[in-house]
Amino acid sequence: MSEPWAEKGKAGLPLKVWMIDESDFPSTGSVAGRIRFLLGYAILAPSGHNTQPWLFRIEGDSAELRADRSRALPVVDAEDRELLISCGAALETLLIAAAHFGLRTDVSVLPEPDEEDLLARIIFHEDGRPEEAESRLFDAITKRHTNRQAFEDRELPDGLVDELRAVAAAAGAGLHEITGGERSEVAGLVAEGDRIQMADRSFRRELAAWIHPNRSRNGDGMRGYGFGFNDLMSYAGPLVIRSFDLGKGQAAKDQELAQASPLLAVLWTAAEDPAAWVATGRALQRILLAAGATGVSASFLNQPIEVAEVRGRLARAIGRPDGFPQLLLRLGFGPEVKPEPRRPVADVLSE
């Protein structure tokens, strides 16, 4: 089925990667050819500012995932924590797609301690069988889009939160649902994080640099429509963000989103290192796809995690003073949104 956003000429070209057709899978081709096809799904994973900070290398029946630190966000993500989380999400997407098409995989995370950019090595085997459980997640890959709009006042499907907790635990992370009095406290921390970030000119410049006009042909970054900007405002928005401290208004908006979202939850880990960050990304993508399979959308309110002086207070607020909050998610039923663009597979393949 065609989507309206895929029919608007050259400006829609970066969005057409979302129209990947599983019937095109080269089932009788080489393993390398099949891996390349599967990367068409991996590139649809979420990433901070839609930077898509991953590179893949295919060699025979194996693939390597590497961090592309040239696409780092040095202000908001100084330690490349979110960069590695993004790469972990791409890795998990690749594995889900492989399982759907009947390829068994062996995965080694951080296989070479001396190569910090080499995040994973995956060997693909042809003796697998399509996995029905993974196919449910697979079907949600092309439907998953970050949704920054307000969600409906509508409860999530029964049992979904328990399923998402189990998904996180299986990946070595925890998912803490924020309820009761915690909700107001965490919403306040979101607002505080907004005010601190937006008061920082370097943060605003970095953010604005990754927001592109609605009709841009760029294959990365965030288009203005994701923030509710019309075509004209999508050109002016980055200039406004760079020039003015809008923290007070943004804080009020995000505080309300945090308070009103049907599910507000922290994805956290017991460790704080590259392995934990990759694991967080893998857990994140399975959470997003499991939620998406039920029609539930998600977006992020990571401000209190990205601001160092607020992060510890968030950990204490959720009763995890010795843990490390990695992401703050909001989930619910929202309006349909257009996806963000993606670079084609050819642009993320390295020799």
Disulfide bonds with the S-S distance in Angstrom:
none
